[in-house]
Amino acid sequence: MITFPNAKINIGLNIVEKRADGYHNLETIFYPIPVKDALEFVPASSDGKTTFNQSGIKIEGDAESNLIMKALRLLEKDFSIPQLDIYLEKAIPFGAGLGGGSSDAAFMLKMLNKEFNLKLSNSKLESYASKLGADCPFFIENKPVFASGIGNVFEPIEFSLKDMQIVLIKPDIHVSTPLAYSMVTPKPADYPVKEWIKRPIDEWKGKIVNDFEISVFPKFPEIERIKNSLYEKGALYASMSGSGSSVFGIFENVSEDILRSYSEHYTFLGTLE
């Protein structure tokens, strides 16, 4: 069985409060985008042991530390699941604010549920996913949501970018999420993203903001230059996603010249309609 876990972007990301447990409450819009990994499993080969096989962007660490394997082990505690050979073709980059690992885990849960007729509701799948990561449950429904709490409380929203084009760029920069958090001063948003998302996209600039840019841009000015260049090339709105380092621009139309100018200098992930 094969599936294609997709990435997400953050539209706005406000760090509104530091919690007593050391985590931060935030407000953001999670929006799914069709940058995808490929995930497959088949019955285990003759030796009968589950294997994890990975290609594409290299993943460091042992197999059992991967969220896909953690998702499998989580369900194995409650269900009888046969041994599998698992294959992942990794295309969603790390350290990009795109949720690729969380998506892989959530899609693994959904695929196991379907293939082995576990009869788990989406609500129950989200409960399992929440044990793997704060944003992991988002990829169960995989629809735009307003996210709050630590990024684990979801409210469905009526919102679509289907008539727009999105240019997504990932420079060769890795941003440390703990470092990004350490330099942010939590405060309520001046322009709450939940309300401003209802306005025309060309009104978002300077209002729907990613608070991580305050801490990330001074340390990695190249990311800020990418964002500014997207506006220079006609983006209605541009922002870093999550804690970075990917940057996206929303356009009405994207010319081949624009795409070519980025693909020559950065890891360019495509135009998404």
C-alpha positions as CSV (number, residue, x, y, z in Angstrom):
1,M,0.0,0.0,0.0
2,I,1.3,3.4,-0.9
3,T,0.4,7.0,0.2
4,F,1.9,10.4,-0.3
5,P,2.3,12.5,2.9
6,N,2.1,16.2,2.1
7,A,3.7,19.3,3.7
8,K,2.0,22.3,5.3
9,I,2.7,26.0,5.6
10,N,2.0,28.4,8.4
11,I,0.1,31.5,7.5
12,G,0.8,33.8,10.3
13,L,2.4,32.5,13.5
14,N,2.0,34.5,16.7
15,I,3.7,33.4,19.9
16,V,1.2,34.7,22.4
17,E,2.2,33.3,25.8
18,K,4.8,31.3,27.6
19,R,3.3,28.5,29.6
20,A,4.2,27.3,33.1
21,D,5.4,24.0,31.6
22,G,8.0,25.9,29.5
23,Y,6.1,25.5,26.2
24,H,4.5,28.4,24.3
25,N,1.0,29.0,23.3
26,L,0.7,30.1,19.7
27,E,-1.9,31.1,17.0
28,T,-1.5,30.2,13.4
29,I,-3.2,28.9,10.3
30,F,-2.0,25.4,9.1
31,Y,-2.6,25.1,5.3
32,P,-1.8,21.8,3.5
33,I,0.4,22.0,0.3
34,P,1.2,19.4,-2.3
35,V,4.9,19.0,-1.7
36,K,5.0,15.3,-0.9
37,D,7.0,12.3,0.3
38,A,6.1,8.8,-0.8
39,L,5.4,6.2,1.8
40,E,4.8,2.5,1.1
41,F,4.6,-0.8,3.0
42,V,4.4,-4.4,1.9
43,P,4.4,-7.7,3.8
44,A,7.8,-8.4,5.3
45,S,10.2,-10.6,3.3
46,S,10.9,-14.2,4.3
47,D,12.9,-13.4,7.5
48,G,9.8,-12.0,9.0
49,K,11.2,-8.8,10.6
50,T,9.9,-5.3,10.0
51,T,12.4,-3.1,8.1
52,F,12.5,0.6,7.4
53,N,14.1,1.6,4.1
54,Q,14.7,5.2,3.2
55,S,15.7,7.1,0.0
56,G,15.7,10.7,-1.2
57,I,16.8,13.3,1.4
58,K,18.9,11.4,3.9
59,I,17.5,11.0,7.4
60,E,20.0,10.8,10.2
61,G,19.6,8.4,13.2
62,D,18.4,4.9,13.5
63,A,15.1,3.6,12.1
64,E,13.3,3.3,15.5
65,S,13.8,7.0,16.1
66,N,11.8,7.9,12.9
67,L,8.2,9.1,13.5
68,I,7.0,6.5,11.0
69,M,8.3,3.7,13.1
70,K,7.0,5.4,16.3
71,A,3.6,5.5,14.7
72,L,3.7,1.8,13.9
73,R,4.9,0.9,17.4
74,L,2.2,3.0,18.9
75,L,-0.5,1.0,17.1
76,E,1.2,-2.3,17.7
77,K,0.6,-1.8,21.4
78,D,-3.2,-2.1,20.8
79,F,-3.5,-4.1,17.6
80,S,-2.0,-7.1,15.9
81,I,-0.2,-5.8,12.9
82,P,2.0,-8.1,10.7
83,Q,5.6,-7.5,10.1
84,L,6.2,-5.0,7.3
85,D,8.9,-3.8,4.9
86,I,8.5,0.0,4.9
87,Y,9.8,2.4,2.2
88,L,10.0,6.1,2.5
89,E,11.1,8.4,-0.4
90,K,11.9,11.7,1.4
91,A,11.3,14.9,-0.5
92,I,10.0,17.3,2.1
93,P,13.1,19.0,3.6
94,F,14.0,19.1,7.2
95,G,14.4,22.3,9.2
96,A,12.0,24.0,6.9
97,G,8.8,24.6,9.0
98,L,6.8,22.3,6.7
99,G,5.9,19.5,9.1
100,G,7.2,16.7,6.9
101,G,8.0,14.3,9.7
102,S,4.7,14.8,11.4
103,S,2.9,14.2,8.1
104,D,4.8,11.0,7.5
105,A,3.7,9.7,10.9
106,A,0.0,10.7,10.5
107,F,-0.2,9.2,7.0
108,M,1.3,6.0,8.4
109,L,-1.4,5.8,11.0
110,K,-4.1,6.4,8.4
111,M,-2.6,3.8,6.0
112,L,-2.3,1.1,8.8
113,N,-5.9,1.9,9.8
114,K,-7.2,1.4,6.3
115,E,-5.0,-1.6,5.3
116,F,-5.7,-3.6,8.4
117,N,-9.3,-2.5,9.0
118,L,-8.6,-1.2,12.5
119,K,-11.9,0.8,12.3
120,L,-10.3,3.8,14.1
121,S,-12.3,7.1,13.7
122,N,-10.4,10.2,12.7
123,S,-10.9,11.5,16.2
124,K,-9.1,8.3,17.6
125,L,-6.4,8.6,15.0
126,E,-5.8,12.2,16.1
127,S,-5.5,11.0,19.7
128,Y,-2.8,8.6,18.6
129,A,-1.1,11.2,16.5
130,S,-1.0,13.7,19.4
131,K,1.4,11.3,21.1
132,L,3.9,11.8,18.3
133,G,4.0,15.6,17.9
134,A,1.9,18.7,18.5
135,D,1.1,19.3,14.8
136,C,0.9,15.6,13.8
137,P,-3.0,15.4,14.3
138,F,-3.4,18.2,11.8
139,F,-2.5,15.8,9.0
140,I,-5.3,13.3,9.8
141,E,-8.0,15.6,8.4
142,N,-5.4,17.5,6.4
143,K,-7.6,20.5,5.9
144,P,-7.0,24.2,6.7
145,V,-7.3,25.0,10.4
146,F,-6.8,27.7,12.9
147,A,-4.3,26.2,15.4
148,S,-3.8,27.4,19.0
149,G,-2.5,25.9,22.2
150,I,1.0,24.6,21.5
151,G,-0.2,24.0,17.9
152,N,-2.4,21.1,18.9
153,V,-5.8,22.7,19.3
154,F,-7.6,22.9,15.9
155,E,-10.6,24.8,14.7
156,P,-11.7,24.2,11.1
157,I,-11.8,27.3,8.9
158,E,-13.4,28.1,5.5
159,F,-10.3,29.2,3.6
160,S,-8.7,28.3,0.3
161,L,-5.8,29.4,-1.9
162,K,-7.0,27.3,-4.9
163,D,-7.1,30.4,-7.2
164,M,-3.6,31.4,-6.2
165,Q,-0.1,30.2,-7.0
166,I,2.5,29.6,-4.2
167,V,6.2,29.8,-4.8
168,L,8.0,27.9,-2.0
169,I,11.7,28.2,-1.5
170,K,14.0,26.3,0.8
171,P,17.5,27.7,1.1
172,D,20.4,25.5,2.4
173,I,19.9,26.8,5.9
174,H,18.8,24.9,9.0
175,V,17.1,26.9,11.7
176,S,17.1,25.6,15.3
177,T,13.6,25.8,16.7
178,P,14.7,26.1,20.3
179,L,16.9,29.1,19.3
180,A,14.1,30.7,17.4
181,Y,11.8,30.4,20.5
182,S,14.5,31.7,22.8
183,M,14.6,35.1,21.1
184,V,10.9,35.7,20.8
185,T,9.0,37.8,23.4
186,P,5.5,36.3,23.7
187,K,2.6,38.8,23.4
188,P,-0.9,38.8,22.0
189,A,-1.0,39.5,18.3
190,D,-1.6,43.1,17.2
191,Y,-3.6,41.7,14.3
192,P,-5.1,38.3,15.1
193,V,-4.5,35.9,12.2
194,K,-7.9,34.3,12.7
195,E,-9.6,37.6,11.8
196,W,-7.1,38.9,9.2
197,I,-7.2,35.7,7.2
198,K,-10.7,36.7,6.1
199,R,-9.4,39.9,4.4
200,P,-8.0,40.1,0.8
201,I,-4.5,38.6,0.5
202,D,-3.0,41.9,-0.6
203,E,-4.0,43.4,2.8
204,W,-2.0,40.8,4.8
205,K,1.4,42.3,4.5
206,G,2.6,43.7,7.8
207,K,-0.6,42.4,9.5
208,I,-0.4,38.6,9.3
209,V,3.1,38.1,10.7
210,N,5.4,35.2,11.7
211,D,6.9,36.2,15.1
212,F,9.8,33.8,14.5
213,E,11.1,36.2,11.7
214,I,12.1,38.6,14.5
215,S,14.6,36.2,15.8
216,V,15.5,34.3,12.7
217,F,16.2,37.1,10.2
218,P,19.1,38.8,12.1
219,K,20.9,35.4,12.4
220,F,20.1,34.3,8.8
221,P,19.7,37.4,6.7
222,E,19.5,35.3,3.5
223,I,16.0,34.2,4.6
224,E,14.9,37.8,4.9
225,R,16.4,38.6,1.5
226,I,14.3,35.7,0.0
227,K,11.1,37.1,1.5
228,N,11.8,40.6,0.3
229,S,12.7,39.4,-3.2
230,L,9.3,37.6,-3.4
231,Y,7.6,40.9,-2.8
232,E,9.8,42.6,-5.3
233,K,8.7,40.0,-7.9
234,G,5.1,40.6,-7.3
235,A,3.9,38.4,-4.4
236,L,0.7,39.5,-2.8
237,Y,2.0,38.1,0.5
238,A,5.3,36.4,1.6
239,S,6.4,34.8,4.8
240,M,8.7,32.3,6.5
241,S,6.8,29.1,7.4
242,G,7.0,27.9,11.0
243,S,10.4,28.5,12.5
244,G,12.0,28.3,9.0
245,S,13.9,28.2,6.9
246,S,11.4,27.8,4.0
247,V,9.8,30.9,2.6
248,F,6.7,31.1,0.5
249,G,5.1,33.8,-1.7
250,I,1.5,33.9,-2.8
251,F,1.0,35.1,-6.4
252,E,-1.8,35.6,-8.8
253,N,0.5,34.5,-11.6
254,V,4.1,33.3,-11.6
255,S,6.3,33.8,-14.7
256,E,8.9,31.3,-15.8
257,D,11.5,34.1,-15.3
258,I,10.6,34.2,-11.6
259,L,10.9,30.5,-11.2
260,R,14.2,30.4,-13.1
261,S,15.7,33.2,-11.0
262,Y,15.1,31.1,-7.8
263,S,15.9,27.7,-9.1
264,E,19.4,28.9,-10.0
265,H,20.3,29.9,-6.4
266,Y,18.2,27.9,-4.0
267,T,16.6,24.5,-3.5
268,F,13.4,25.4,-5.2
269,L,10.3,23.3,-4.4
270,G,7.9,24.4,-7.0
271,T,4.8,26.4,-7.9
272,L,1.7,25.0,-6.1
273,E,-1.7,25.7,-7.4
